[in-house]
Amino acid sequence: MVADGIRDSDKILAAVRAQIKTCSDSRIDYLQICHQLSLQNQSKVDADSVLLLAVFIGKTRLIDNSFLLD
């Protein structure tokens, strides 16, 4: 989505949330787009944005983060 020019964090998070929910035994612990240094929530994606998430799949908790722009 970001590569296609979408920068609205709410739209991106909604799409990520919908994708995760396609797995029947998933449960989102947290999901947010933040500034990479301050960890303040961001309403628009920019070069300093990072996607942070923790998701349970069954009993396993998966934690990941990803920069959204190069």
Secondary structure as UniProt FT lines:
FT   TURN            2..5
FT   HELIX           9..20
FT   TURN            21..22
FT   TURN            24..25
FT   STRAND          26..35
FT   TURN            36..38
FT   TURN            47..48
FT   STRAND          49..57
FT   TURN            58..59
FT   STRAND          60..67
//
